[in-house]
Amino acid sequence: MKSSINLPHDDASCGWYSALPEPQACTRLQGEQRADYAVIGAGFAGLAAARRLAEHHPQARILLVDAQRVGYGASGRNSGFVIDLPHKFALEHPEPAHKQRLLGLNRAAIAQLQGLIQRHGIECQWSHAGKYQGAVGPRGLAYLKHFEHLLKGLGESFEWVERSELARVLGTQHYSGAIYTPGCYLMQPAALVTGLARSLPGNVELLEESPIQRLERDGQGGWLLHGSNGRIRTPQLLLGTSIFTQEFGYLRNRLLPVMTFASWTRPLSDAELAAYGGQLDWGLTPADHAGTTVRMTQDRRIIIRNTYKHVPKYGRSSSEAMRTSIREDHRKAFLARFPQLAEVPFSHTWGGVYAISRNFTNFFGELEQGVYASACDNGVGAAWGTISGTLLADLAVQADSAQLRDIQAVTGMPSLNPPEPFLGLGVRSRIRLAAWNSRSEL
Ligand SMILES: Cc1cc2nc3c(=O)[nH]c(=O)nc-3n(C[C@H](O)[C@H](O)[C@H](O)COP(=O)(O)OP(=O)(O)OC[C@H]3O[C@@H](n4cnc5c(N)ncnc54)[C@H](O)[C@@H]3O)c2cc1C
């Protein structure tokens, strides 16, 4: 059956996923299935929701369905920062209580992930490495000054790091300064989400490569989820489908699909590591958010992430031509930082899609009777997806908690987008302007 909706179709060139062992065969949706709960989307949000539902109801049948393999979507192809601090725009929020709630929720997510990783022995390069927020020149330093002000307002600890100390850790003189915050964790995202999927409770059944193409009321107060070779009948449906949520008719014209891109090197040889001169296992995000994210992994790979694209056809993967052109930009950013590694090639370049909203508001809650969603994390979904998915399950089973009230207090309705072609024109020109203004920080 040909689908009329945008279905996920990520490119096959994600480095993190390709570094995993060959996946085992998966189970697909077939025939008529009944579930007490169905969760669509097996990223951070859907995995956490399914796990929590199972904890609440160990006897219930819970089906977790994804269009692709677990680890193939955005949750497995991000830069691997699990960030405790509220993200840029949320940090500017005028109410201190709002920011403290976000901090508390993100830290609860980190504690939850850490507990699961330890309990199930998930090997995913999990590390309490903290995070550098790096400035290349005066523009970046001005952003850092503002960041310092916001951190002081929050009462959070941080440390200024000067160029020479940065060079010792990062193996590059490229940055004039950075602010180090200790609460961030780093990980291998595809390894983490596949590990989370493998360790799901026994009453969660994972169905992969099973796109849901249509939702329909079943006439008895529940839902029918239509796939190409089967369907699921369920009274309760949870959506962890990020930008694809609008394909089911929800939050329409409120989410903006954005794609960003990363490239990484093969693991450095001993000689290259000596020439690099820095340490392993660190992560740096740009002071100016349109700049470049850089990581050195525990297994000696350097990752460069930059470039944003507005992708109205987000159900298609990025083209090879687009990735080739972006790889050239990544290469320039790499050589500006690590000229001593000019002979080290990139082995992979990939893109991934996520949802932002114009008012930077996350949606969390019930969309209509029996349908719940967490969508639109504005590109920082490792911690947010984990905690929002968990609490979405609490909401669905009516388990009240202080955390549930906190997440309800900090979320809301993403604002409506203007109609096309104004939307596309506006978003594209904002992205271009941000890239131009930040060119010195790229
Ligand atoms: C290159 C890149 C770098 C990033 N870096 C970071 C970072 O360092 N830290 C951070 O916190 N965030 C980062 N992000 C953002 C982060 O990856 C996302 O915010 C996060 O993955 C969202 O999680 P999620 O579970 O809500 O959605 P997703 O991970 O997008 O999961 C949604 C799932 O729904 C499935 N789905 C959609 N439609 C259907 C359907 N019809 N039927 C069945 N299944 C369907 C998809 O296949 C997908 O697996 C980055 C993103 C990218 C692309």
The ligand as an SDF file (V2000), in Angstrom:
LIG
                    3D

 53 58  0  0  0  0  0  0  0  0999 V2000
   22.5420   15.6280   13.8180 C   0  0  0  0  0  0  0  0  0  0  0  0
   21.7290   15.8460   15.0590 C   0  0  0  0  0  0  0  0  0  0  0  0
   22.3690   16.1740   16.2490 C   0  0  0  0  0  0  0  0  0  0  0  0
   21.6110   16.3240   17.4210 C   0  0  0  0  0  0  0  0  0  0  0  0
   22.2850   16.4610   18.6070 N   0  0  0  0  0  0  0  0  0  0  0  0
   21.5990   16.3810   19.7780 C   0  0  0  0  0  0  0  0  0  0  0  0
   22.2950   16.2820   21.0030 C   0  0  0  0  0  0  0  0  0  0  0  0
   23.5190   16.2400   21.0500 O   0  0  0  0  0  0  0  0  0  0  0  0
   21.5590   16.2170   22.1470 N   0  0  0  0  0  0  0  0  0  0  0  0
   20.1810   16.2150   22.1280 C   0  0  0  0  0  0  0  0  0  0  0  0
   19.5650   16.1710   23.1940 O   0  0  0  0  0  0  0  0  0  0  0  0
   19.4980   16.2430   20.9700 N   0  0  0  0  0  0  0  0  0  0  0  0
   20.1680   16.3060   19.8010 C   0  0  0  0  0  0  0  0  0  0  0  0
   19.4820   16.2650   18.6100 N   0  0  0  0  0  0  0  0  0  0  0  0
   18.0120   16.1940   18.6360 C   0  0  0  0  0  0  0  0  0  0  0  0
   17.5230   14.8140   19.0790 C   0  0  0  0  0  0  0  0  0  0  0  0
   18.0810   13.8010   18.2770 O   0  0  0  0  0  0  0  0  0  0  0  0
   16.0040   14.7640   19.0170 C   0  0  0  0  0  0  0  0  0  0  0  0
   15.5200   15.8760   19.7050 O   0  0  0  0  0  0  0  0  0  0  0  0
   15.4700   13.4750   19.6510 C   0  0  0  0  0  0  0  0  0  0  0  0
   16.0040   12.3590   18.9970 O   0  0  0  0  0  0  0  0  0  0  0  0
   13.9520   13.4410   19.6260 C   0  0  0  0  0  0  0  0  0  0  0  0
   13.5520   12.2140   20.2090 O   0  0  0  0  0  0  0  0  0  0  0  0
   12.0860   11.6650   19.9800 P   0  0  0  0  0  0  0  0  0  0  0  0
   12.0070   10.3330   20.5980 O   0  0  0  0  0  0  0  0  0  0  0  0
   11.0990   12.6950   20.4220 O   0  0  0  0  0  0  0  0  0  0  0  0
   11.9170   11.6150   18.3910 O   0  0  0  0  0  0  0  0  0  0  0  0
   12.7170   10.7440   17.2840 P   0  0  0  0  0  0  0  0  0  0  0  0
   14.0170   10.2990   17.7460 O   0  0  0  0  0  0  0  0  0  0  0  0
   12.6290   11.5680   16.0340 O   0  0  0  0  0  0  0  0  0  0  0  0
   11.7980    9.4650   17.1650 O   0  0  0  0  0  0  0  0  0  0  0  0
   10.6040    9.4620   16.4320 C   0  0  0  0  0  0  0  0  0  0  0  0
   10.4280    8.0660   15.8990 C   0  0  0  0  0  0  0  0  0  0  0  0
    9.1280    7.9740   15.3280 O   0  0  0  0  0  0  0  0  0  0  0  0
    9.2120    7.1210   14.2170 C   0  0  0  0  0  0  0  0  0  0  0  0
    8.0350    7.3930   13.3780 N   0  0  0  0  0  0  0  0  0  0  0  0
    7.6710    8.5690   12.8430 C   0  0  0  0  0  0  0  0  0  0  0  0
    6.5360    8.4240   12.1100 N   0  0  0  0  0  0  0  0  0  0  0  0
    6.1750    7.1130   12.2080 C   0  0  0  0  0  0  0  0  0  0  0  0
    5.1140    6.3450   11.6620 C   0  0  0  0  0  0  0  0  0  0  0  0
    4.1790    6.8700   10.8530 N   0  0  0  0  0  0  0  0  0  0  0  0
    5.0440    5.0260   11.9720 N   0  0  0  0  0  0  0  0  0  0  0  0
    5.9850    4.4500   12.7890 C   0  0  0  0  0  0  0  0  0  0  0  0
    7.0180    5.1450   13.3070 N   0  0  0  0  0  0  0  0  0  0  0  0
    7.1280    6.4620   13.0120 C   0  0  0  0  0  0  0  0  0  0  0  0
   10.5490    7.4820   13.5750 C   0  0  0  0  0  0  0  0  0  0  0  0
   11.0580    6.4660   12.7490 O   0  0  0  0  0  0  0  0  0  0  0  0
   11.4250    7.7400   14.8020 C   0  0  0  0  0  0  0  0  0  0  0  0
   12.1840    6.6200   15.1680 O   0  0  0  0  0  0  0  0  0  0  0  0
   20.1940   16.1870   17.3960 C   0  0  0  0  0  0  0  0  0  0  0  0
   19.5550   15.8810   16.1930 C   0  0  0  0  0  0  0  0  0  0  0  0
   20.2980   15.6980   15.0420 C   0  0  0  0  0  0  0  0  0  0  0  0
   19.5850   15.3450   13.7830 C   0  0  0  0  0  0  0  0  0  0  0  0
  1  2  1  0
  2  3  1  0
  2 52  2  0
  3  4  2  0
  4  5  1  0
  4 50  1  0
  5  6  2  0
  6  7  1  0
  6 13  1  0
  7  8  2  0
  7  9  1  0
  9 10  1  0
 10 11  2  0
 10 12  1  0
 12 13  2  0
 13 14  1  0
 14 15  1  0
 14 50  1  0
 15 16  1  0
 16 17  1  0
 16 18  1  0
 18 19  1  0
 18 20  1  0
 20 21  1  0
 20 22  1  0
 22 23  1  0
 23 24  1  0
 24 25  2  0
 24 26  1  0
 24 27  1  0
 27 28  1  0
 28 29  2  0
 28 30  1  0
 28 31  1  0
 31 32  1  0
 32 33  1  0
 33 34  1  0
 33 48  1  0
 34 35  1  0
 35 36  1  0
 35 46  1  0
 36 37  1  0
 36 45  1  0
 37 38  2  0
 38 39  1  0
 39 40  1  0
 39 45  2  0
 40 41  1  0
 40 42  2  0
 42 43  1  0
 43 44  2  0
 44 45  1  0
 46 47  1  0
 46 48  1  0
 48 49  1  0
 50 51  2  0
 51 52  1  0
 52 53  1  0
M  END
$$$$
